[in-house]
Amino acid sequence: MKAIFLAYREWALDVYNPLKKNPKLEELVLCKTHEELISLNIEDYDLLISCGWSDELGDEVTSKIESIGVHCAELDRYSYGTPIQNQIIDGLTFSKHRVFSFTFDNESERAHTHNCLYSHEVVLDLSGNMDDILYQMTSTSIVLFNMFVNDYPNNIEWKKWPSEDIVREKRQPLDSRLTKNDLQSMNTEELYNFFRCLEAPYPNGYIEDEKGKLYIERVKYVKK
């Protein structure tokens, strides 16, 4: 099998070398940009594996090759962007990491996780600091992609992602700000979740008043 691996984030790039050792993969080409991807003769490959890729692939790609990715949420409400941050802020402790298909859906008008199909899944632990969570996502992505490659193409069972009417919108840069009023209304656990989900490599959360902005790079929490 010849496949393409599409990634640019550090935790996702760490998936490439372990996956390349899968004996079913005769060739695994690494692409770090969309331009590198479309410069290939895509029809010469059997599978496109994207990892941590935030942009839509588009019909120009998905019409030519079976395309999969991994998404780190169980509930459909977290399909619209920044799923880790929204889940942690909502107080979730465990979620799912799933292989999904980039099949375009005309109803959702997007080719990502909303209204999509998924195959393999594992439990994702959302506890700890962000580097702990991303380290785990590297490990679970290796497991998930190896499971998919081993089963592809004849033993893949696609399931419909359960839909919801609830939408958790993608977080914007201004959402990383807390005011003094916010601090008074939040308990210590809520503050911990807010700041830890915005640790590096993400733009850090900050507290703003008339004097300036206080950025919180890393947090520790002890529960009573």
C-alpha positions in Angstrom: 0.0 0.0 0.0 1.2 3.5 -0.9 0.0 6.3 1.4 0.4 10.0 2.0 0.8 11.4 5.6 -0.3 15.0 6.0 0.7 16.8 9.2 2.4 20.0 10.4 1.9 20.1 14.2 4.7 18.8 16.3 2.7 16.1 18.1 1.3 14.9 14.8 4.6 14.8 13.0 5.8 12.4 15.8 3.2 9.9 14.5 5.0 9.6 11.1 8.1 7.5 11.8 6.3 4.9 14.0 3.5 4.6 11.4 6.0 4.3 8.5 7.1 1.0 10.0 3.7 -0.7 9.4 4.5 -3.7 7.2 1.5 -3.0 5.0 2.9 0.4 4.0 5.2 0.0 1.0 5.6 3.8 0.9 4.5 6.7 3.2 5.1 10.2 1.8 5.2 13.1 4.3 3.5 16.4 3.3 3.6 19.4 5.6 1.6 21.8 3.4 -1.4 21.7 1.1 0.8 22.8 -1.7 3.1 19.8 -1.2 0.0 17.6 -1.2 -1.5 18.8 -4.5 2.0 18.7 -6.2 1.8 14.9 -5.9 0.1 12.7 -8.4 -2.5 11.8 -5.8 -4.1 9.0 -7.9 -0.9 7.0 -7.6 -1.6 6.5 -3.9 -4.1 4.3 -2.0 -4.7 6.3 1.1 -4.3 9.8 2.5 -3.8 10.0 6.3 -4.1 13.5 7.8 -3.1 14.1 11.5 -3.9 17.3 13.4 -4.9 19.0 10.1 -7.3 21.9 10.6 -8.2 22.9 7.1 -10.7 21.3 4.7 -9.1 19.0 2.1 -11.6 20.0 -0.5 -13.2 17.9 -3.3 -10.1 18.3 -5.4 -8.4 15.9 -3.0 -11.2 13.7 -1.5 -12.6 12.8 -4.9 -9.3 11.3 -5.9 -8.3 9.3 -2.9 -9.6 7.7 0.3 -8.9 10.3 3.0 -9.0 9.9 6.7 -8.1 11.9 9.8 -8.4 11.7 13.6 -10.7 13.8 15.7 -10.4 14.1 19.5 -14.1 14.3 20.6 -17.0 11.9 21.1 -19.8 14.4 20.9 -20.8 16.1 17.6 -21.1 19.5 19.3 -17.3 19.6 19.3 -16.9 19.1 15.6 -16.6 22.8 14.7 -13.1 23.6 16.0 -10.9 23.8 19.1 -12.4 20.5 20.4 -9.8 20.0 23.2 -10.2 23.4 24.6 -14.0 23.3 24.5 -14.2 19.9 26.1 -11.8 20.8 29.0 -13.6 24.0 29.7 -16.9 22.1 29.7 -15.5 19.8 32.4 -15.1 16.6 30.4 -12.5 14.2 31.9 -12.6 11.5 29.2 -13.5 11.6 25.5 -12.8 9.6 22.3 -10.2 9.7 19.7 -11.6 8.5 16.4 -10.6 7.8 12.8 -13.0 9.7 10.5 -13.6 9.9 6.8 -13.2 13.2 4.9 -16.3 12.3 2.8 -18.0 15.6 1.9 -21.6 16.0 3.2 -23.8 18.4 1.2 -26.0 19.0 4.3 -23.2 20.2 6.5 -21.4 21.9 3.6 -18.0 20.8 5.0 -15.8 17.8 4.7 -14.7 17.3 8.3 -16.2 15.6 11.4 -19.7 17.0 11.5 -22.2 14.6 9.9 -19.3 12.3 9.0 -18.5 8.6 9.3 -15.9 7.1 11.7 -14.4 3.7 12.1 -11.8 3.0 14.9 -11.9 4.7 18.3 -10.0 4.7 21.6 -10.6 6.5 24.9 -8.8 9.8 25.3 -7.9 11.1 28.8 -8.2 14.9 29.0 -6.5 15.2 32.4 -3.1 16.8 33.1 -1.3 19.6 31.3 -1.5 20.2 27.6 1.8 18.6 26.9 0.5 15.4 28.6 -2.6 15.4 26.5 -0.7 16.0 23.2 1.8 13.2 24.1 -1.2 10.9 24.5 -2.7 12.1 21.2 0.5 11.1 19.5 0.3 7.6 21.0 -3.4 7.1 20.3 -3.0 8.4 16.7 -0.3 5.8 16.1 -2.6 3.1 17.5 -5.6 4.3 15.5 -3.8 4.7 12.1 -2.1 1.3 12.5 -5.5 -0.3 13.3 -7.0 1.3 10.2 -4.1 0.4 7.9 -4.2 -3.2 9.1 -8.0 -3.4 8.3 -8.0 -1.4 5.1 -9.6 -1.9 2.6 -11.8 -4.9 3.2 -12.4 -4.9 7.0 -13.4 -1.3 7.6 -16.7 -0.8 9.3 -17.9 2.8 9.0 -20.4 4.1 11.5 -22.4 7.3 11.5 -21.2 10.0 14.0 -24.3 10.6 16.2 -25.6 14.1 15.4 -26.6 16.8 17.9 -28.4 20.1 17.7 -25.9 21.7 20.1 -23.0 23.6 18.6 -19.8 24.6 20.5 -18.3 27.2 18.3 -14.6 27.4 17.5 -12.8 29.6 20.1 -11.4 32.9 19.0 -8.3 34.8 20.3 -10.4 37.1 22.5 -11.9 34.0 24.2 -8.5 33.5 25.9 -9.1 36.7 28.0 -10.5 36.7 31.6 -11.5 39.9 33.4 -11.6 40.6 37.1 -15.4 39.8 37.0 -14.7 36.5 35.3 -12.2 35.6 38.1 -14.8 36.3 40.8 -17.4 34.1 39.1 -15.2 31.1 38.5 -14.0 28.5 41.0 -10.4 27.2 41.2 -11.1 24.1 39.1 -12.8 26.1 36.4 -9.7 28.4 36.4 -7.4 25.5 36.2 -9.3 24.0 33.2 -9.3 27.3 31.5 -5.6 28.0 31.7 -4.3 24.4 31.2 -6.2 24.0 27.9 -4.4 27.2 26.7 -0.9 26.1 27.5 1.8 25.9 24.8 1.6 25.4 21.8 -1.6 27.3 22.0 -1.9 31.1 22.7 -1.9 31.3 26.5 -4.9 32.5 28.5 -4.5 35.8 30.2 -6.1 38.1 32.8 -6.7 41.7 31.7 -7.4 44.9 33.6 -6.7 48.6 33.2 -3.0 48.0 33.9 -2.3 45.3 31.4 -2.4 41.6 30.6 -1.1 38.8 32.8 -0.4 35.6 30.8 -0.5 32.2 32.5 1.9 29.8 30.8 1.4 26.7 33.0 -0.8 25.7 35.9 -0.9 23.1 38.7 -4.0 22.2 40.6 -4.6 20.3 43.9 -8.1 19.2 44.5 -9.5 19.2 48.1 
